[in-house]
């Protein structure tokens, strides 16, 4: 028997978190990843001299699992948080000309910490600002785990509380599209309530934003691999799993293209469709539910200018197809006086398959509208990265499709942002899923371990 041996399939944040927790509990762990790197859908690559992130990933102070992950790999200093939430929001469609507003918090307790910012938010009328307060108070009364909320779309609920289309566009969708990868009309009320209640209405600093000041690969691949090695995990890259089956003595046999590994515990930490293809018969009552979990794309537009055109680290846009713009100059290694901007475009169904030439013609003029300094700047490079299945779609009803970490097959567990974490498809959800799978496995082995997240203990 191989009771103390575990195989984790998938080297994204879910798989790495699972492997670290199991190894920290004294298990012998093998991590298998088909790609030549760790990090899953949050990675970086080289383009000439640039270190390029495939997409702009951020986290919030309330993302306690991802913060645990950063601490565990000794990477917290490389992805610091804002001292205080501060989001510049530029509206270029205002009749009086471009108008800049800010969403920022004060030191006051919740919910007063955002009251001053909303009172001065220029992108909403006085009546619309007042209506936001009423909706926020109603949100605080919701239980995101209530199954009834999963079947309702967020836009319908917002309409019941007097939120105008403009309020949804300039506030609720401004945040929701970036965190849910869906508009309010496309989002489950349960997931939207979780995002806004946890991020904006739980603690004063919960929504403070953090992001990597180094390439994501340095965190999710280099430092993660170092932590795995130190924990005794055997990591095998470029290793594709082809089958999972039972051995005659009750262990699991994990087959790869060139060998097989026996283990008492197996964790599938891969996307839902891949998991469906590997699940042995009887592992889930209705495995086809995994195929009903939709996906949503994210497009990232990368522009390198010959000079500095943006003085803020990031901003959000209204009245433009541009959503969020980040300065990635320092993290990319660009050091010759130019500036590298990354545009993060969620809900990108309309653009995800467009040719680069079409996207260039669309987004460069928009950047010139938003950033006057870009009008005289030379574009040194323009390219895009596309994640067609970047996240699961948080549509109404998705909650009943997301499986728990445990399966009906003893010793087999699931991890991934798409599992039943209660969170949308974020780095936080991925790490939480890995911790849940690891702790379910340890409990089943009679080796319970203190959970690193206080609220999940």
NUDREN-835418 format. One line per field, with one value per residue (C-alpha): residue number from 1; residue in one letter; chain; x, y, z. Coordinates in Angstrom, 3 decimals. Layout:
resi NUM,...
resn A,...
chain A,...
X X,...
Y Y,...
Z Z,...
// end
This chain:
resi 1,2,3,4,5,6,7,8,9,10,11,12,13,14,15,16,17,18,19,20,21,22,23,24,25,26,27,28,29,30,31,32,33,34,35,36,37,38,39,40,41,42,43,44,45,46,47,48,49,50,51,52,53,54,55,56,57,58,59,60,61,62,63,64,65,66,67,68,69,70,71,72,73,74,75,76,77,78,79,80,81,82,83,84,85,86,87,88,89,90,91,92,93,94,95,96,97,98,99,100,101,102,103,104,105,106,107,108,109,110,111,112,113,114,115,116,117,118,119,120,121,122,123,124,125,126,127,128,129,130,131,132,133,134,135,136,137,138,139,140,141,142,143,144,145,146,147,148,149,150,151,152,153,154,155,156,157,158,159,160,161,162,163,164,165,166,167,168,169,170,171,172,173,174,175,176,177,178,179,180,181,182,183,184,185,186,187,188,189,190,191,192,193,194,195,196,197,198,199,200,201,202,203,204,205,206,207,208,209,210,211,212,213,214,215,216,217,218,219,220,221,222,223,224,225,226,227,228,229,230,231,232,233,234,235,236,237,238,239,240,241,242,243,244,245,246,247,248,249,250,251,252,253,254,255,256,257,258,259,260,261,262,263,264,265,266,267,268,269,270,271,272,273,274,275,276,277,278,279,280,281,282,283,284,285,286,287,288,289,290,291,292,293,294,295,296,297,298,299,300,301,302,303,304,305,306,307,308,309,310,311,312,313,314,315,316,317,318,319,320,321,322,323,324,325,326,327,328,329,330,331,332,333,334,335,336,337,338,339,340,341,342,343,344,345,346,347,348,349,350,351,352,353,354,355,356,357,358,359,360,361,362,363,364,365,366,367,368,369,370,371,372,373,374,375,376,377,378,379,380,381,382,383,384,385,386,387,388,389,390,391,392,393,394,395,396,397,398,399,400,401,402,403,404,405,406,407,408,409,410,411,412,413,414,415,416,417,418,419,420,421,422,423,424,425,426,427,428,429,430,431,432,433,434,435,436,437,438,439,440,441,442,443,444,445,446,447,448,449,450,451,452,453,454,455,456,457
resn X,X,X,X,X,X,X,X,X,X,X,X,X,X,X,X,X,X,X,X,X,X,X,X,X,X,X,X,X,X,X,X,X,X,X,X,X,X,X,X,X,X,X,X,X,X,X,X,X,X,X,X,X,X,X,X,X,X,X,X,X,X,X,X,X,X,X,X,X,X,X,X,X,X,X,X,X,X,X,X,X,X,X,X,X,X,X,X,X,X,X,X,X,X,X,X,X,X,X,X,X,X,X,X,X,X,X,X,X,X,X,X,X,X,X,X,X,X,X,X,X,X,X,X,X,X,X,X,X,X,X,X,X,X,X,X,X,X,X,X,X,X,X,X,X,X,X,X,X,X,X,X,X,X,X,X,X,X,X,X,X,X,X,X,X,X,X,X,X,X,X,X,X,X,X,X,X,X,X,X,X,X,X,X,X,X,X,X,X,X,X,X,X,X,X,X,X,X,X,X,X,X,X,X,X,X,X,X,X,X,X,X,X,X,X,X,X,X,X,X,X,X,X,X,X,X,X,X,X,X,X,X,X,X,X,X,X,X,X,X,X,X,X,X,X,X,X,X,X,X,X,X,X,X,X,X,X,X,X,X,X,X,X,X,X,X,X,X,X,X,X,X,X,X,X,X,X,X,X,X,X,X,X,X,X,X,X,X,X,X,X,X,X,X,X,X,X,X,X,X,X,X,X,X,X,X,X,X,X,X,X,X,X,X,X,X,X,X,X,X,X,X,X,X,X,X,X,X,X,X,X,X,X,X,X,X,X,X,X,X,X,X,X,X,X,X,X,X,X,X,X,X,X,X,X,X,X,X,X,X,X,X,X,X,X,X,X,X,X,X,X,X,X,X,X,X,X,X,X,X,X,X,X,X,X,X,X,X,X,X,X,X,X,X,X,X,X,X,X,X,X,X,X,X,X,X,X,X,X,X,X,X,X,X,X,X,X,X,X,X,X,X,X,X,X,X,X,X,X,X,X,X,X,X,X,X,X,X,X,X,X,X,X,X,X,X,X,X,X,X,X,X,X,X,X,X,X
chain A,A,A,A,A,A,A,A,A,A,A,A,A,A,A,A,A,A,A,A,A,A,A,A,A,A,A,A,A,A,A,A,A,A,A,A,A,A,A,A,A,A,A,A,A,A,A,A,A,A,A,A,A,A,A,A,A,A,A,A,A,A,A,A,A,A,A,A,A,A,A,A,A,A,A,A,A,A,A,A,A,A,A,A,A,A,A,A,A,A,A,A,A,A,A,A,A,A,A,A,A,A,A,A,A,A,A,A,A,A,A,A,A,A,A,A,A,A,A,A,A,A,A,A,A,A,A,A,A,A,A,A,A,A,A,A,A,A,A,A,A,A,A,A,A,A,A,A,A,A,A,A,A,A,A,A,A,A,A,A,A,A,A,A,A,A,A,A,A,A,A,A,A,A,A,A,A,A,A,A,A,A,A,A,A,A,A,A,A,A,A,A,A,A,A,A,A,A,A,A,A,A,A,A,A,A,A,A,A,A,A,A,A,A,A,A,A,A,A,A,A,A,A,A,A,A,A,A,A,A,A,A,A,A,A,A,A,A,A,A,A,A,A,A,A,A,A,A,A,A,A,A,A,A,A,A,A,A,A,A,A,A,A,A,A,A,A,A,A,A,A,A,A,A,A,A,A,A,A,A,A,A,A,A,A,A,A,A,A,A,A,A,A,A,A,A,A,A,A,A,A,A,A,A,A,A,A,A,A,A,A,A,A,A,A,A,A,A,A,A,A,A,A,A,A,A,A,A,A,A,A,A,A,A,A,A,A,A,A,A,A,A,A,A,A,A,A,A,A,A,A,A,A,A,A,A,A,A,A,A,A,A,A,A,A,A,A,A,A,A,A,A,A,A,A,A,A,A,A,A,A,A,A,A,A,A,A,A,A,A,A,A,A,A,A,A,A,A,A,A,A,A,A,A,A,A,A,A,A,A,A,A,A,A,A,A,A,A,A,A,A,A,A,A,A,A,A,A,A,A,A,A,A,A,A,A,A,A,A,A,A,A,A,A,A,A,A,A,A,A,A,A,A,A,A,A,A
X 0.000,1.074,-0.947,1.694,2.229,0.254,0.175,-1.032,-1.968,-1.618,0.984,-1.161,-1.798,-4.294,-1.893,1.130,-0.881,-2.141,1.341,2.859,0.191,0.483,4.265,4.214,2.139,4.865,3.495,5.630,4.272,4.791,3.500,2.853,2.470,2.087,3.563,7.283,6.553,4.425,1.823,-1.153,-2.934,-0.892,2.539,5.104,7.240,10.055,9.430,12.814,14.256,10.864,9.471,5.769,2.918,0.261,-2.297,-2.559,-3.408,-4.261,-5.452,-7.061,-6.171,-9.179,-7.564,-6.151,-5.407,-3.352,-1.548,-0.769,0.595,2.839,4.154,4.689,6.876,8.672,7.169,5.031,7.540,7.435,3.660,2.857,-0.541,-1.562,-1.403,-5.001,-7.477,-7.135,-8.473,-8.344,-11.371,-11.225,-14.419,-13.648,-17.299,-18.461,-20.195,-17.943,-14.778,-12.680,-13.295,-11.179,-12.675,-11.309,-12.602,-10.664,-11.233,-10.694,-9.695,-13.324,-15.067,-17.183,-19.322,-18.309,-14.821,-16.163,-18.840,-16.628,-15.295,-18.777,-20.072,-17.438,-17.535,-18.108,-19.307,-22.684,-25.417,-26.301,-29.385,-27.355,-24.755,-27.500,-28.961,-25.573,-25.676,-29.098,-27.979,-24.786,-26.754,-29.000,-25.933,-24.630,-27.765,-27.301,-25.727,-23.624,-23.865,-27.675,-28.454,-31.408,-29.006,-27.193,-30.175,-30.650,-28.591,-26.915,-28.362,-31.926,-31.195,-29.505,-32.562,-34.775,-32.689,-32.907,-29.540,-29.647,-27.831,-25.269,-24.695,-24.173,-21.727,-19.743,-19.546,-20.892,-19.593,-16.393,-15.517,-17.547,-16.211,-12.644,-13.329,-16.041,-15.151,-18.823,-21.253,-23.890,-26.457,-24.219,-23.324,-24.819,-26.068,-24.398,-20.935,-21.447,-22.611,-19.511,-17.226,-18.791,-19.643,-16.169,-14.154,-15.972,-18.191,-16.326,-13.286,-11.910,-8.911,-10.361,-10.314,-6.769,-5.165,-1.954,-0.089,3.273,6.126,8.105,7.154,4.511,6.846,9.247,6.487,4.365,7.149,10.622,9.757,7.003,9.437,11.989,9.383,8.277,11.858,12.505,9.352,10.529,7.985,9.093,8.042,7.861,7.209,6.272,4.468,0.959,-1.359,-3.359,-5.346,-6.248,-7.330,-7.531,-4.799,-5.700,-4.654,-6.869,-4.307,-4.500,-2.430,-1.654,-0.518,1.581,2.740,5.805,5.228,2.808,2.871,1.008,-0.296,-2.870,-4.026,-4.563,-5.602,-6.854,-5.936,-6.637,-9.373,-12.841,-12.930,-9.567,-10.720,-13.850,-11.687,-9.545,-12.188,-12.617,-16.132,-18.121,-16.016,-18.921,-22.643,-23.035,-19.596,-21.137,-22.037,-18.392,-18.989,-21.875,-19.550,-18.993,-15.822,-15.120,-12.166,-9.794,-7.802,-4.651,-3.328,0.345,1.731,5.310,5.806,9.077,8.344,6.328,2.643,1.068,2.147,-0.197,0.559,-2.896,-6.331,-9.799,-11.650,-15.274,-16.761,-14.168,-13.693,-10.527,-11.199,-8.064,-4.565,-1.426,2.128,4.326,7.544,9.631,8.447,9.108,12.721,12.192,14.857,15.542,13.093,10.099,6.915,5.098,1.349,-0.864,-4.615,-6.669,-9.885,-12.352,-15.645,-13.684,-15.969,-16.203,-12.448,-10.815,-10.468,-9.924,-6.660,-3.916,-4.298,-7.961,-7.175,-4.361,-6.718,-9.250,-7.120,-4.323,-6.736,-8.536,-5.296,-4.700,-8.169,-7.425,-3.792,-2.998,0.740,0.330,-0.696,2.861,4.521,5.898,4.591,7.598,5.633,2.023,0.948,-1.849,-2.178,-5.395,-6.794,-9.915,-10.850,-9.374,-12.085,-15.234,-18.331,-20.033,-23.485,-26.631,-26.897,-23.166,-23.066,-24.966,-22.438,-19.266,-18.129,-16.634,-13.033,-14.068,-15.336,-17.199,-13.938,-11.933,-8.518,-9.409,-9.899,-10.548,-8.917,-9.164,-10.752,-13.855,-14.568,-16.941,-14.838,-17.578,-15.294,-15.253,-12.385,-9.485,-6.037,-7.677,-10.180,-7.421,-5.344,-8.414,-9.322,-5.857,-5.974,-9.437,-8.333,-5.204,-7.028,-9.810,-7.160,-5.291,-8.487,-9.415,-5.974,-6.433,-3.776,-5.764,-3.709,-4.434,-5.837,-3.736,-6.851,-8.453,-11.957,-11.791,-10.554
Y 0.000,3.592,5.425,8.128,8.658,11.279,12.334,15.822,16.278,19.892,22.523,25.644,27.489,24.830,21.965,23.680,24.648,21.072,19.625,22.003,21.246,17.482,17.604,19.829,17.096,14.556,12.859,11.815,13.907,13.809,16.768,16.163,19.044,18.759,22.154,22.964,25.316,25.786,28.515,27.393,30.384,32.958,32.861,34.899,34.429,36.150,38.420,39.670,41.388,41.785,39.592,39.478,38.303,36.476,38.664,41.233,39.440,41.293,40.242,41.991,42.166,39.918,37.184,35.404,32.132,33.752,35.820,32.554,31.192,34.229,33.861,30.120,30.630,33.664,35.967,38.416,41.254,40.895,41.410,44.115,45.589,49.234,51.045,52.052,51.314,53.965,53.411,56.241,56.035,58.075,58.739,59.928,59.998,62.766,65.582,68.147,66.321,63.646,63.502,61.745,60.291,58.020,55.136,55.115,54.271,56.231,54.962,54.976,51.704,49.763,50.945,54.559,53.861,54.340,56.949,59.961,58.596,57.784,61.185,62.780,60.211,62.382,59.594,59.273,61.768,62.680,60.432,57.554,57.885,57.763,54.654,52.890,53.226,51.573,48.677,48.227,47.951,45.349,43.422,43.221,41.329,38.643,35.264,34.412,30.720,30.755,28.439,30.643,33.449,31.250,31.159,34.950,37.275,40.231,42.837,41.851,42.188,45.573,46.755,45.872,48.242,51.165,50.874,52.681,51.374,54.123,53.106,49.512,50.570,53.103,51.211,47.672,46.448,48.422,46.121,43.069,42.626,42.617,40.151,37.931,38.141,38.777,41.662,41.958,40.483,37.441,36.888,34.748,36.908,34.496,35.028,38.770,39.094,37.208,39.556,42.805,41.723,40.300,42.851,46.079,45.473,43.117,45.003,48.486,47.418,44.306,45.781,47.169,45.968,43.989,42.871,41.417,43.871,41.058,38.704,36.210,33.394,34.438,33.863,31.042,29.061,29.885,30.528,27.910,25.295,26.293,25.878,22.513,21.279,22.406,20.586,17.359,17.345,15.562,17.843,16.453,18.897,18.001,14.985,14.370,12.066,9.709,7.602,7.107,3.658,1.431,-1.131,-4.627,-3.683,-0.573,2.118,4.477,4.032,7.252,6.540,8.991,8.659,6.663,5.146,4.728,5.800,4.131,6.276,6.165,9.725,11.472,15.093,16.240,19.942,20.575,22.462,20.991,19.472,17.821,16.554,15.112,13.192,11.665,10.873,7.143,5.718,6.325,9.203,11.656,10.936,13.106,13.862,15.508,18.483,19.484,19.915,22.290,24.731,27.344,29.304,32.967,34.568,37.362,39.358,41.236,43.991,44.907,48.230,49.469,53.202,55.054,57.389,57.638,58.275,57.219,58.443,56.286,52.603,51.752,53.166,52.025,53.535,54.422,55.433,53.369,49.731,49.891,48.515,48.526,49.759,48.838,50.102,46.993,48.842,47.926,44.331,43.641,44.806,47.654,50.143,52.523,55.331,53.755,52.558,49.234,49.253,46.189,46.422,43.787,43.115,40.806,39.636,39.578,37.362,39.975,40.521,37.243,35.947,39.250,39.618,41.681,44.295,44.814,45.057,47.520,49.736,49.573,50.035,52.420,55.296,54.573,54.871,58.221,59.347,58.293,59.398,62.645,61.964,58.872,60.982,62.020,58.809,56.112,52.576,50.269,47.074,45.949,42.389,40.474,37.424,35.443,33.150,31.722,29.715,32.077,31.509,29.544,31.553,32.723,32.445,31.987,28.324,27.598,26.966,23.663,22.488,23.083,19.915,19.688,18.646,15.133,12.585,9.293,7.458,7.213,8.778,10.865,14.626,17.637,21.058,24.083,27.518,25.929,23.692,24.704,27.319,29.962,32.328,33.236,32.065,33.912,33.090,33.129,30.471,28.302,28.343,27.787,24.754,23.295,23.796,22.200,19.161,18.672,18.943,16.620,14.061,14.412,14.096,10.897,9.486,10.279,12.984,16.197,19.359,22.901,24.855,27.918,30.048,30.938,31.289,27.933,25.960
Z 0.000,-0.662,1.997,2.436,-1.301,-3.252,-6.881,-7.777,-11.429,-12.557,-11.704,-11.539,-8.294,-7.178,-7.757,-6.235,-3.128,-2.772,-3.134,-0.587,2.013,1.566,1.695,4.769,6.440,5.749,2.640,-0.319,-3.177,-6.932,-8.945,-12.650,-15.105,-18.865,-19.635,-19.396,-16.481,-13.393,-12.907,-14.966,-16.506,-14.559,-16.174,-18.061,-21.155,-23.050,-26.017,-27.129,-24.067,-22.399,-19.635,-20.492,-18.266,-20.254,-18.472,-15.715,-12.471,-9.266,-5.843,-2.874,0.784,1.491,-0.642,2.374,0.572,-2.176,0.447,2.275,-1.007,-1.496,2.046,1.587,-1.511,0.006,-2.608,-0.615,-0.944,-4.723,-4.955,-2.381,-1.623,-1.847,1.468,0.822,-1.987,-4.695,-8.211,-10.784,-13.092,-16.314,-18.282,-21.818,-22.938,-20.595,-22.509,-20.852,-21.850,-20.131,-16.405,-13.779,-10.621,-7.920,-5.865,-2.626,0.964,4.144,7.579,8.742,9.604,7.087,5.316,5.959,4.553,1.000,1.721,1.121,-2.154,-3.435,-2.398,-4.648,-7.462,-10.544,-12.837,-11.093,-10.339,-6.762,-6.902,-8.322,-5.566,-2.944,-4.565,-4.310,-0.538,-0.375,-2.578,-0.567,2.672,1.036,-0.171,3.383,4.360,1.696,2.378,-0.715,0.180,-0.065,-3.034,-4.004,-4.937,-7.434,-9.775,-9.974,-12.140,-10.465,-12.844,-12.020,-8.320,-8.833,-10.753,-7.810,-5.700,-8.060,-9.787,-13.124,-16.224,-15.701,-12.073,-13.142,-15.867,-13.841,-10.561,-10.285,-13.648,-13.291,-10.402,-11.381,-14.903,-13.591,-10.772,-12.274,-15.985,-16.654,-16.688,-13.981,-16.362,-16.919,-13.255,-10.526,-7.675,-5.245,-6.732,-7.177,-3.569,-2.436,-4.379,-3.209,0.328,0.972,-0.989,-0.187,2.817,5.167,6.481,5.969,3.883,2.240,-1.289,-1.232,-4.474,-4.858,-7.966,-8.905,-9.390,-11.041,-13.881,-12.765,-13.734,-11.013,-8.459,-9.809,-11.479,-10.112,-6.457,-6.446,-7.767,-5.146,-2.388,-3.779,-3.949,-0.372,0.782,-0.851,-3.695,-6.863,-9.718,-13.242,-16.073,-19.661,-18.205,-19.494,-17.554,-19.749,-17.273,-13.609,-12.447,-9.381,-8.639,-7.390,-3.845,-3.750,-4.572,-7.515,-10.654,-12.509,-16.063,-18.067,-21.651,-20.612,-17.159,-14.255,-10.604,-7.738,-4.884,-2.121,-2.828,-6.166,-6.646,-10.044,-10.231,-13.910,-15.842,-15.627,-19.114,-18.615,-15.222,-16.851,-19.309,-16.551,-13.928,-13.369,-13.501,-10.328,-9.072,-9.422,-9.552,-12.662,-14.121,-17.192,-15.014,-15.396,-19.129,-18.379,-16.597,-19.270,-19.880,-20.561,-22.375,-21.409,-23.963,-23.026,-25.271,-24.883,-26.122,-25.855,-26.390,-26.929,-24.006,-20.798,-21.496,-18.171,-14.740,-12.657,-11.970,-13.366,-14.084,-15.164,-18.101,-18.840,-22.188,-24.011,-24.993,-22.886,-19.392,-17.208,-18.077,-16.117,-16.326,-16.667,-17.565,-14.519,-14.171,-17.861,-17.702,-20.172,-19.177,-22.046,-21.359,-23.038,-21.362,-21.574,-20.945,-20.590,-21.196,-19.406,-21.329,-19.594,-21.146,-24.404,-26.488,-29.265,-29.545,-28.602,-32.191,-33.976,-35.956,-34.350,-37.096,-36.181,-32.476,-33.158,-35.164,-32.325,-29.220,-30.187,-30.980,-27.716,-25.768,-27.462,-26.348,-22.784,-22.626,-24.474,-24.108,-26.291,-29.278,-30.027,-28.956,-31.252,-30.818,-30.685,-30.269,-30.225,-29.511,-27.810,-25.603,-25.643,-22.974,-24.598,-21.510,-18.919,-16.308,-15.756,-16.621,-13.381,-14.915,-12.825,-11.883,-12.011,-8.271,-8.594,-11.195,-9.182,-7.368,-3.890,-3.326,-2.331,-4.836,-4.429,-5.079,-1.824,-2.174,-5.260,-4.916,-7.134,-7.089,-9.335,-9.291,-10.854,-7.850,-5.054,-3.294,-3.137,-5.081,-8.770,-10.979,-9.379,-8.054,-4.625,-5.649,-7.111,-3.924,-1.730,-3.793,-3.341,0.409,0.577,-1.419,0.657,3.961,2.834,1.859,5.150,7.173,5.321,6.155,9.830,9.631,10.176,9.994,11.108,8.198,7.299,6.805,10.116,8.726,6.967,9.993
// end
